[in-house]
Amino acid sequence: MICQLNWKTLPGLRGLGCSEFRAVETAAPDNERGVAVAFADEAERDAFLGELETYFARQRFSNNAAAFEAVKTHILELIARKPQQAAAAVSPSEAAKREQA
């Protein structure tokens, strides 16, 4: 299952915080507005979202760009550490190929 990951970046007393991570199945990934990730099943997706919520719960950022890049980078790092069958980042062209198969 290919999901588009999105999140909210909201102001707080000490800067911007990222929360409310969500994943929506998609056939057209958009890495400009989020990150596309392939998951084996819903349980893996839910566990991944939980990891993100925990990791970013106390982090604060000075601007939206810094927040977006930090989240995107962390997601890509998590994916790189996972075994091959686990979550994987998906490019738009790869998603199109998977849809055709």
A tleap script that builds the chain and sets N, CA, C and O, in Angstrom:
source leaprc.protein.ff14SB
mol = sequence {
  NMET ILE CYS GLN LEU ASN TRP LYS THR LEU
  PRO GLY LEU ARG GLY LEU GLY CYS SER GLU
  PHE ARG ALA VAL GLU THR ALA ALA PRO ASP
  ASN GLU ARG GLY VAL ALA VAL ALA PHE ALA
  ASP GLU ALA GLU ARG ASP ALA PHE LEU GLY
  GLU LEU GLU THR TYR PHE ALA ARG GLN ARG
  PHE SER ASN ASN ALA ALA ALA PHE GLU ALA
  VAL LYS THR HIE ILE LEU GLU LEU ILE ALA
  ARG LYS PRO GLN GLN ALA ALA ALA ALA VAL
  SER PRO SER GLU ALA ALA LYS ARG GLU GLN
  CALA
}
set mol.1.N position { 0.848 -1.166 0.000 }
set mol.1.CA position { 0.000 0.000 0.000 }
set mol.1.C position { 0.899 1.236 0.000 }
set mol.1.O position { 1.806 1.355 0.823 }
set mol.2.N position { 0.641 2.141 -0.919 }
set mol.2.CA position { 1.398 3.395 -1.004 }
set mol.2.C position { 0.569 4.485 -0.340 }
set mol.2.O position { -0.596 4.697 -0.678 }
set mol.3.N position { 1.190 5.166 0.606 }
set mol.3.CA position { 0.482 6.214 1.350 }
set mol.3.C position { 1.216 7.538 1.248 }
set mol.3.O position { 2.445 7.594 1.214 }
set mol.4.N position { 0.440 8.585 1.201 }
set mol.4.CA position { 0.961 9.950 1.264 }
set mol.4.C position { 0.930 10.364 2.726 }
set mol.4.O position { -0.134 10.402 3.343 }
set mol.5.N position { 2.113 10.680 3.288 }
set mol.5.CA position { 2.187 11.124 4.675 }
set mol.5.C position { 2.087 12.638 4.721 }
set mol.5.O position { 2.752 13.344 3.963 }
set mol.6.N position { 1.257 13.116 5.610 }
set mol.6.CA position { 1.091 14.552 5.832 }
set mol.6.C position { 1.039 14.799 7.329 }
set mol.6.O position { 0.853 13.872 8.117 }
set mol.7.N position { 1.201 16.039 7.708 }
set mol.7.CA position { 1.183 16.406 9.121 }
set mol.7.C position { 0.842 17.865 9.242 }
set mol.7.O position { 0.863 18.609 8.261 }
set mol.8.N position { 0.526 18.270 10.453 }
set mol.8.CA position { 0.245 19.680 10.710 }
set mol.8.C position { 1.451 20.304 11.390 }
set mol.8.O position { 2.091 19.692 12.245 }
set mol.9.N position { 1.743 21.527 10.994 }
set mol.9.CA position { 2.785 22.326 11.637 }
set mol.9.C position { 2.070 23.509 12.272 }
set mol.9.O position { 1.555 24.389 11.582 }
set mol.10.N position { 2.049 23.511 13.594 }
set mol.10.CA position { 1.281 24.519 14.334 }
set mol.10.C position { 2.169 25.308 15.285 }
set mol.10.O position { 3.150 24.777 15.807 }
set mol.11.N position { 1.828 26.586 15.516 }
set mol.11.CA position { 2.625 27.407 16.429 }
set mol.11.C position { 2.404 27.004 17.883 }
set mol.11.O position { 1.319 26.574 18.275 }
set mol.12.N position { 3.461 27.155 18.665 }
set mol.12.CA position { 3.409 26.909 20.103 }
set mol.12.C position { 4.195 27.996 20.818 }
set mol.12.O position { 4.704 28.920 20.183 }
set mol.13.N position { 4.294 27.889 22.110 }
set mol.13.CA position { 5.013 28.907 22.883 }
set mol.13.C position { 6.495 28.959 22.563 }
set mol.13.O position { 7.112 30.020 22.656 }
set mol.14.N position { 7.072 27.834 22.190 }
set mol.14.CA position { 8.520 27.782 21.937 }
set mol.14.C position { 8.868 27.591 20.473 }
set mol.14.O position { 10.016 27.282 20.155 }
set mol.15.N position { 7.925 27.762 19.586 }
set mol.15.CA position { 8.185 27.599 18.160 }
set mol.15.C position { 7.141 26.709 17.517 }
set mol.15.O position { 6.137 26.362 18.138 }
set mol.16.N position { 7.382 26.348 16.282 }
set mol.16.CA position { 6.453 25.508 15.534 }
set mol.16.C position { 6.648 24.044 15.893 }
set mol.16.O position { 7.773 23.565 16.033 }
set mol.17.N position { 5.537 23.346 16.038 }
set mol.17.CA position { 5.588 21.915 16.325 }
set mol.17.C position { 4.876 21.129 15.243 }
set mol.17.O position { 3.946 21.628 14.609 }
set mol.18.N position { 5.314 19.901 15.034 }
set mol.18.CA position { 4.703 19.017 14.039 }
set mol.18.C position { 3.940 17.918 14.758 }
set mol.18.O position { 4.464 17.278 15.669 }
set mol.19.N position { 2.696 17.704 14.341 }
set mol.19.CA position { 1.866 16.678 14.965 }
set mol.19.C position { 0.767 16.256 14.002 }
set mol.19.O position { 0.733 16.677 12.845 }
set mol.20.N position { -0.123 15.421 14.502 }
set mol.20.CA position { -1.248 14.921 13.716 }
set mol.20.C position { -0.797 14.300 12.399 }
set mol.20.O position { -1.322 14.614 11.330 }
set mol.21.N position { 0.185 13.415 12.505 }
set mol.21.CA position { 0.682 12.714 11.326 }
set mol.21.C position { -0.414 11.780 10.828 }
set mol.21.O position { -1.091 11.118 11.615 }
set mol.22.N position { -0.576 11.737 9.514 }
set mol.22.CA position { -1.592 10.873 8.924 }
set mol.22.C position { -1.067 10.313 7.601 }
set mol.22.O position { -0.174 10.879 6.971 }
set mol.23.N position { -1.646 9.200 7.211 }
set mol.23.CA position { -1.255 8.538 5.969 }
set mol.23.C position { -2.519 8.207 5.186 }
set mol.23.O position { -3.445 7.586 5.708 }
set mol.24.N position { -2.542 8.627 3.939 }
set mol.24.CA position { -3.690 8.391 3.071 }
set mol.24.C position { -3.203 7.619 1.852 }
set mol.24.O position { -2.238 8.015 1.198 }
set mol.25.N position { -3.879 6.516 1.556 }
set mol.25.CA position { -3.498 5.745 0.367 }
set mol.25.C position { -3.613 6.620 -0.868 }
set mol.25.O position { -4.537 7.423 -0.990 }
set mol.26.N position { -2.659 6.455 -1.788 }
set mol.26.CA position { -2.638 7.284 -2.986 }
set mol.26.C position { -2.075 6.520 -4.175 }
set mol.26.O position { -1.290 5.584 -4.022 }
set mol.27.N position { -2.486 6.931 -5.336 }
set mol.27.CA position { -1.926 6.410 -6.581 }
set mol.27.C position { -1.013 7.456 -7.217 }
set mol.27.O position { -0.277 7.165 -8.159 }
set mol.28.N position { -1.074 8.687 -6.684 }
set mol.28.CA position { -0.277 9.793 -7.229 }
set mol.28.C position { 0.488 10.486 -6.092 }
set mol.28.O position { 0.035 11.516 -5.592 }
set mol.29.N position { 1.629 9.943 -5.680 }
set mol.29.CA position { 2.405 10.547 -4.594 }
set mol.29.C position { 2.849 11.973 -4.917 }
set mol.29.O position { 3.171 12.292 -6.061 }
set mol.30.N position { 2.859 12.813 -3.901 }
set mol.30.CA position { 3.270 14.210 -4.051 }
set mol.30.C position { 4.324 14.516 -2.995 }
set mol.30.O position { 3.989 14.839 -1.855 }
set mol.31.N position { 5.584 14.417 -3.367 }
set mol.31.CA position { 6.676 14.650 -2.420 }
set mol.31.C position { 6.948 16.130 -2.180 }
set mol.31.O position { 7.825 16.474 -1.388 }
set mol.32.N position { 6.213 17.005 -2.849 }
set mol.32.CA position { 6.329 18.440 -2.594 }
set mol.32.C position { 5.527 18.842 -1.360 }
set mol.32.O position { 5.902 19.782 -0.658 }
set mol.33.N position { 4.435 18.144 -1.091 }
set mol.33.CA position { 3.544 18.494 0.022 }
set mol.33.C position { 3.580 17.475 1.151 }
set mol.33.O position { 2.832 17.601 2.121 }
set mol.34.N position { 4.419 16.490 1.040 }
set mol.34.CA position { 4.524 15.444 2.050 }
set mol.34.C position { 5.526 14.416 1.594 }
set mol.34.O position { 6.429 14.719 0.814 }
set mol.35.N position { 5.371 13.200 2.077 }
set mol.35.CA position { 6.279 12.125 1.702 }
set mol.35.C position { 5.439 10.896 1.381 }
set mol.35.O position { 4.528 10.550 2.134 }
set mol.36.N position { 5.742 10.238 0.271 }
set mol.36.CA position { 5.044 9.014 -0.092 }
set mol.36.C position { 5.850 7.824 0.407 }
set mol.36.O position { 7.063 7.754 0.207 }
set mol.37.N position { 5.164 6.892 1.059 }
set mol.37.CA position { 5.823 5.728 1.640 }
set mol.37.C position { 4.990 4.491 1.338 }
set mol.37.O position { 3.761 4.536 1.371 }
set mol.38.N position { 5.672 3.385 1.042 }
set mol.38.CA position { 4.997 2.109 0.817 }
set mol.38.C position { 5.038 1.304 2.117 }
set mol.38.O position { 6.096 1.155 2.728 }
set mol.39.N position { 3.895 0.794 2.529 }
set mol.39.CA position { 3.782 -0.027 3.722 }
set mol.39.C position { 3.258 -1.400 3.341 }
set mol.39.O position { 2.528 -1.545 2.360 }
set mol.40.N position { 3.631 -2.401 4.117 }
set mol.40.CA position { 3.150 -3.762 3.869 }
set mol.40.C position { 1.686 -3.901 4.261 }
set mol.40.O position { 0.920 -4.592 3.589 }
set mol.41.N position { 1.292 -3.233 5.369 }
set mol.41.CA position { -0.086 -3.347 5.835 }
set mol.41.C position { -0.424 -2.180 6.759 }
set mol.41.O position { 0.419 -1.324 7.029 }
set mol.42.N position { -1.664 -2.156 7.240 }
set mol.42.CA position { -2.124 -1.064 8.099 }
set mol.42.C position { -1.408 -1.035 9.437 }
set mol.42.O position { -1.165 0.040 9.985 }
set mol.43.N position { -1.066 -2.202 9.972 }
set mol.43.CA position { -0.366 -2.261 11.260 }
set mol.43.C position { 1.001 -1.591 11.160 }
set mol.43.O position { 1.396 -0.850 12.060 }
set mol.44.N position { 1.721 -1.846 10.076 }
set mol.44.CA position { 3.022 -1.223 9.872 }
set mol.44.C position { 2.866 0.295 9.725 }
set mol.44.O position { 3.650 1.066 10.278 }
set mol.45.N position { 1.852 0.705 8.977 }
set mol.45.CA position { 1.585 2.134 8.795 }
set mol.45.C position { 1.290 2.813 10.130 }
set mol.45.O position { 1.846 3.870 10.430 }
set mol.46.N position { 0.416 2.205 10.927 }
set mol.46.CA position { 0.042 2.790 12.215 }
set mol.46.C position { 1.227 2.877 13.168 }
set mol.46.O position { 1.371 3.862 13.892 }
set mol.47.N position { 2.075 1.854 13.173 }
set mol.47.CA position { 3.264 1.868 14.024 }
set mol.47.C position { 4.220 2.977 13.584 }
set mol.47.O position { 4.819 3.655 14.419 }
set mol.48.N position { 4.358 3.155 12.284 }
set mol.48.CA position { 5.234 4.195 11.739 }
set mol.48.C position { 4.737 5.578 12.136 }
set mol.48.O position { 5.527 6.432 12.538 }
set mol.49.N position { 3.430 5.802 12.025 }
set mol.49.CA position { 2.857 7.093 12.410 }
set mol.49.C position { 3.051 7.344 13.903 }
set mol.49.O position { 3.312 8.475 14.314 }
set mol.50.N position { 2.926 6.306 14.708 }
set mol.50.CA position { 3.155 6.432 16.147 }
set mol.50.C position { 4.588 6.832 16.454 }
set mol.50.O position { 4.836 7.652 17.338 }
set mol.51.N position { 5.534 6.250 15.720 }
set mol.51.CA position { 6.948 6.618 15.885 }
set mol.51.C position { 7.162 8.104 15.589 }
set mol.51.O position { 7.890 8.792 16.303 }
set mol.52.N position { 6.524 8.579 14.537 }
set mol.52.CA position { 6.673 9.989 14.163 }
set mol.52.C position { 6.093 10.906 15.228 }
set mol.52.O position { 6.717 11.903 15.591 }
set mol.53.N position { 4.904 10.582 15.734 }
set mol.53.CA position { 4.278 11.397 16.783 }
set mol.53.C position { 5.186 11.489 18.005 }
set mol.53.O position { 5.377 12.566 18.569 }
set mol.54.N position { 5.740 10.354 18.405 }
set mol.54.CA position { 6.616 10.312 19.581 }
set mol.54.C position { 7.885 11.121 19.348 }
set mol.54.O position { 8.294 11.906 20.204 }
set mol.55.N position { 8.502 10.928 18.197 }
set mol.55.CA position { 9.767 11.603 17.900 }
set mol.55.C position { 9.611 13.124 17.851 }
set mol.55.O position { 10.474 13.853 18.340 }
set mol.56.N position { 8.513 13.603 17.264 }
set mol.56.CA position { 8.345 15.042 17.075 }
set mol.56.C position { 7.518 15.725 18.162 }
set mol.56.O position { 7.261 16.926 18.077 }
set mol.57.N position { 7.102 14.982 19.173 }
set mol.57.CA position { 6.248 15.547 20.223 }
set mol.57.C position { 6.860 16.769 20.905 }
set mol.57.O position { 6.146 17.731 21.186 }
set mol.58.N position { 8.144 16.752 21.174 }
set mol.58.CA position { 8.777 17.851 21.914 }
set mol.58.C position { 9.695 18.731 21.055 }
set mol.58.O position { 10.276 19.692 21.559 }
set mol.59.N position { 9.825 18.415 19.794 }
set mol.59.CA position { 10.704 19.221 18.941 }
set mol.59.C position { 9.994 20.485 18.477 }
set mol.59.O position { 8.792 20.471 18.216 }
set mol.60.N position { 10.745 21.573 18.377 }
set mol.60.CA position { 10.204 22.846 17.907 }
set mol.60.C position { 11.117 23.394 16.818 }
set mol.60.O position { 12.319 23.128 16.791 }
set mol.61.N position { 10.509 24.169 15.922 }
set mol.61.CA position { 11.234 24.705 14.767 }
set mol.61.C position { 10.959 26.195 14.639 }
set mol.61.O position { 9.932 26.694 15.100 }
set mol.62.N position { 11.896 26.899 14.005 }
set mol.62.CA position { 11.767 28.348 13.874 }
set mol.62.C position { 10.901 28.763 12.682 }
set mol.62.O position { 10.359 29.869 12.669 }
set mol.63.N position { 10.766 27.881 11.674 }
set mol.63.CA position { 9.945 28.227 10.512 }
set mol.63.C position { 9.400 26.970 9.840 }
set mol.63.O position { 9.852 25.861 10.126 }
set mol.64.N position { 8.438 27.145 8.954 }
set mol.64.CA position { 7.787 26.017 8.277 }
set mol.64.C position { 8.744 25.194 7.438 }
set mol.64.O position { 8.651 23.967 7.416 }
set mol.65.N position { 9.655 25.848 6.751 }
set mol.65.CA position { 10.600 25.130 5.894 }
set mol.65.C position { 11.492 24.201 6.718 }
set mol.65.O position { 11.734 23.060 6.325 }
set mol.66.N position { 11.973 24.684 7.842 }
set mol.66.CA position { 12.822 23.865 8.710 }
set mol.66.C position { 12.036 22.672 9.249 }
set mol.66.O position { 12.561 21.562 9.328 }
set mol.67.N position { 10.789 22.902 9.614 }
set mol.67.CA position { 9.943 21.821 10.127 }
set mol.67.C position { 9.714 20.767 9.048 }
set mol.67.O position { 9.868 19.572 9.302 }
set mol.68.N position { 9.347 21.204 7.849 }
set mol.68.CA position { 9.087 20.272 6.753 }
set mol.68.C position { 10.315 19.438 6.434 }
set mol.68.O position { 10.224 18.216 6.308 }
set mol.69.N position { 11.455 20.085 6.304 }
set mol.69.CA position { 12.690 19.371 5.969 }
set mol.69.C position { 13.097 18.400 7.070 }
set mol.69.O position { 13.590 17.310 6.781 }
set mol.70.N position { 12.899 18.782 8.325 }
set mol.70.CA position { 13.250 17.894 9.440 }
set mol.70.C position { 12.380 16.644 9.425 }
set mol.70.O position { 12.879 15.534 9.611 }
set mol.71.N position { 11.079 16.824 9.203 }
set mol.71.CA position { 10.171 15.670 9.168 }
set mol.71.C position { 10.498 14.784 7.977 }
set mol.71.O position { 10.614 13.567 8.119 }
set mol.72.N position { 10.646 15.385 6.812 }
set mol.72.CA position { 10.938 14.622 5.600 }
set mol.72.C position { 12.249 13.844 5.747 }
set mol.72.O position { 12.317 12.667 5.393 }
set mol.73.N position { 13.274 14.494 6.264 }
set mol.73.CA position { 14.572 13.841 6.456 }
set mol.73.C position { 14.462 12.692 7.447 }
set mol.73.O position { 15.020 11.618 7.222 }
set mol.74.N position { 13.742 12.916 8.545 }
set mol.74.CA position { 13.599 11.855 9.545 }
set mol.74.C position { 12.857 10.653 8.965 }
set mol.74.O position { 13.237 9.510 9.219 }
set mol.75.N position { 11.813 10.898 8.196 }
set mol.75.CA position { 11.071 9.805 7.572 }
set mol.75.C position { 11.986 9.006 6.646 }
set mol.75.O position { 11.994 7.775 6.685 }
set mol.76.N position { 12.744 9.698 5.825 }
set mol.76.CA position { 13.651 9.008 4.897 }
set mol.76.C position { 14.723 8.227 5.642 }
set mol.76.O position { 15.114 7.145 5.203 }
set mol.77.N position { 15.208 8.763 6.776 }
set mol.77.CA position { 16.187 8.035 7.585 }
set mol.77.C position { 15.573 6.783 8.209 }
set mol.77.O position { 16.207 5.728 8.236 }
set mol.78.N position { 14.341 6.895 8.710 }
set mol.78.CA position { 13.663 5.725 9.276 }
set mol.78.C position { 13.491 4.634 8.219 }
set mol.78.O position { 13.715 3.453 8.486 }
set mol.79.N position { 13.096 5.042 7.033 }
set mol.79.CA position { 12.878 4.083 5.952 }
set mol.79.C position { 14.187 3.393 5.572 }
set mol.79.O position { 14.204 2.189 5.315 }
set mol.80.N position { 15.268 4.143 5.535 }
set mol.80.CA position { 16.560 3.572 5.165 }
set mol.80.C position { 17.024 2.520 6.175 }
set mol.80.O position { 17.751 1.596 5.809 }
set mol.81.N position { 16.617 2.646 7.428 }
set mol.81.CA position { 17.018 1.693 8.475 }
set mol.81.C position { 16.162 0.439 8.510 }
set mol.81.O position { 16.555 -0.564 9.107 }
set mol.82.N position { 14.994 0.485 7.876 }
set mol.82.CA position { 14.072 -0.646 7.922 }
set mol.82.C position { 14.546 -1.758 6.985 }
set mol.82.O position { 15.240 -1.496 6.003 }
set mol.83.N position { 14.162 -3.015 7.297 }
set mol.83.CA position { 14.462 -4.120 6.371 }
set mol.83.C position { 13.777 -3.898 5.026 }
set mol.83.O position { 12.842 -3.104 4.924 }
set mol.84.N position { 14.240 -4.597 4.001 }
set mol.84.CA position { 13.738 -4.416 2.632 }
set mol.84.C position { 12.218 -4.525 2.525 }
set mol.84.O position { 11.605 -3.729 1.814 }
set mol.85.N position { 11.593 -5.480 3.206 }
set mol.85.CA position { 10.162 -5.674 3.041 }
set mol.85.C position { 9.341 -4.622 3.771 }
set mol.85.O position { 8.133 -4.520 3.559 }
set mol.86.N position { 9.981 -3.846 4.622 }
set mol.86.CA position { 9.260 -2.839 5.400 }
set mol.86.C position { 9.044 -1.579 4.580 }
set mol.86.O position { 9.272 -1.558 3.371 }
set mol.87.N position { 8.601 -0.533 5.260 }
set mol.87.CA position { 8.266 0.731 4.614 }
set mol.87.C position { 9.371 1.195 3.671 }
set mol.87.O position { 10.557 1.009 3.944 }
set mol.88.N position { 8.971 1.791 2.578 }
set mol.88.CA position { 9.922 2.304 1.606 }
set mol.88.C position { 9.380 3.586 0.997 }
set mol.88.O position { 8.183 3.699 0.730 }
set mol.89.N position { 10.265 4.551 0.778 }
set mol.89.CA position { 9.855 5.786 0.115 }
set mol.89.C position { 9.539 5.470 -1.338 }
set mol.89.O position { 10.174 4.607 -1.946 }
set mol.90.N position { 8.569 6.162 -1.887 }
set mol.90.CA position { 8.117 5.890 -3.245 }
set mol.90.C position { 8.155 7.177 -4.053 }
set mol.90.O position { 7.609 8.202 -3.644 }
set mol.91.N position { 8.808 7.108 -5.207 }
set mol.91.CA position { 8.816 8.256 -6.103 }
set mol.91.C position { 7.533 8.215 -6.934 }
set mol.91.O position { 6.939 7.148 -7.094 }
set mol.92.N position { 7.102 9.353 -7.462 }
set mol.92.CA position { 5.890 9.368 -8.295 }
set mol.92.C position { 5.971 8.411 -9.485 }
set mol.92.O position { 4.975 7.768 -9.817 }
set mol.93.N position { 7.129 8.300 -10.131 }
set mol.93.CA position { 7.249 7.412 -11.292 }
set mol.93.C position { 7.158 5.942 -10.857 }
set mol.93.O position { 6.590 5.116 -11.571 }
set mol.94.N position { 7.714 5.622 -9.691 }
set mol.94.CA position { 7.629 4.252 -9.189 }
set mol.94.C position { 6.189 3.887 -8.837 }
set mol.94.O position { 5.754 2.757 -9.060 }
set mol.95.N position { 5.456 4.850 -8.287 }
set mol.95.CA position { 4.054 4.609 -7.945 }
set mol.95.C position { 3.241 4.333 -9.214 }
set mol.95.O position { 2.374 3.458 -9.219 }
set mol.96.N position { 3.516 5.068 -10.274 }
set mol.96.CA position { 2.798 4.851 -11.536 }
set mol.96.C position { 3.076 3.457 -12.080 }
set mol.96.O position { 2.169 2.796 -12.585 }
set mol.97.N position { 4.333 3.003 -11.981 }
set mol.97.CA position { 4.676 1.661 -12.438 }
set mol.97.C position { 3.947 0.607 -11.621 }
set mol.97.O position { 3.469 -0.384 -12.175 }
set mol.98.N position { 3.856 0.806 -10.315 }
set mol.98.CA position { 3.168 -0.159 -9.450 }
set mol.98.C position { 1.681 -0.212 -9.772 }
set mol.98.O position { 1.071 -1.280 -9.722 }
set mol.99.N position { 1.097 0.928 -10.101 }
set mol.99.CA position { -0.326 0.979 -10.444 }
set mol.99.C position { -0.600 0.183 -11.729 }
set mol.99.O position { -1.634 -0.474 -11.846 }
set mol.100.N position { 0.331 0.247 -12.690 }
set mol.100.CA position { 0.142 -0.436 -13.950 }
set mol.100.C position { 0.311 -1.929 -13.817 }
set mol.100.O position { -0.248 -2.683 -14.614 }
set mol.101.N position { 1.066 -2.380 -12.833 }
set mol.101.CA position { 1.348 -3.818 -12.667 }
set mol.101.C position { 0.165 -4.579 -12.139 }
set mol.101.O position { 0.247 -5.792 -11.947 }
savepdb mol mol.pdb
quit
